[in-house]
């Protein structure tokens, strides 16, 4: 049996937390949050990476999400 939980969670979080796709934190031009602008910056990439790391740690290590196939 293969455990697909980590793969599914990682892909979903990667897509949802891509800077500029749904939300961008921090946004440029003095704004804190901007929605759907499809642009990014170095600070935004760093913030989204920290959020991604925190969420993937919570889902995979603390909660222990598992999806078995076969």
N, C-alpha and C positions, 0 to 999 in steps of 0.2 A: 504494500500500500504506500502511496506517495502522499506526503503532507503538502497540500497546495495552499494552506492558510497564509504562510509568510509571503508567498509569491503574489497571491491575490491582493493582500493588504498593501504590499509594497507598490504594486502597479497602480492601484486605486489612489493611494496617497500621492504618488508621483504625478499622476495626471491632474488630480484636483489641486495640488499645491504648486503647480507650475506658475512662476510669477507672471502676472498679467493675464492669465487665462480666465480665472474667475475673479480673483482679487489680487491687488498688489499692495504689500505693506513693506516698507514705507513707500509711498508714491512720490514722484518728483514734484517740483514746483511748489514746495511748501505744504503739500497735502499729506495727510497721514495714511489714508486709505483711498484707493481708487478701484473701481470695478470694471472689468472687461476692457482694459485699454490696450492689451496685447503689446505692451512695452515693458522693459525691465531695466534694472540698474544693478550695480555691484552690491549695494546695501540691501536691495530687495532680494537678491539671490541669497545673501547671507542669512537674512531673517527667515526666509522660507526654508532654508536648509536646517536651521535650528528647530523650527516648528515641525518639519518632517522627522527629524531625529527623535524629538520628544514623543510624537504620536506613534512612530513605529516601535519605539521602546515600550510604550504603554500597551499597545495592542499585542505585541509578540512576546514580551517577557513578563509583564505584570498580569495581563489578562490571559495570555496563552491561547490565542486563536488558532484552531486547527481545522483543516478541511481535508478529509481523507477520501481518496478515490480508489476504486477497484474493489 
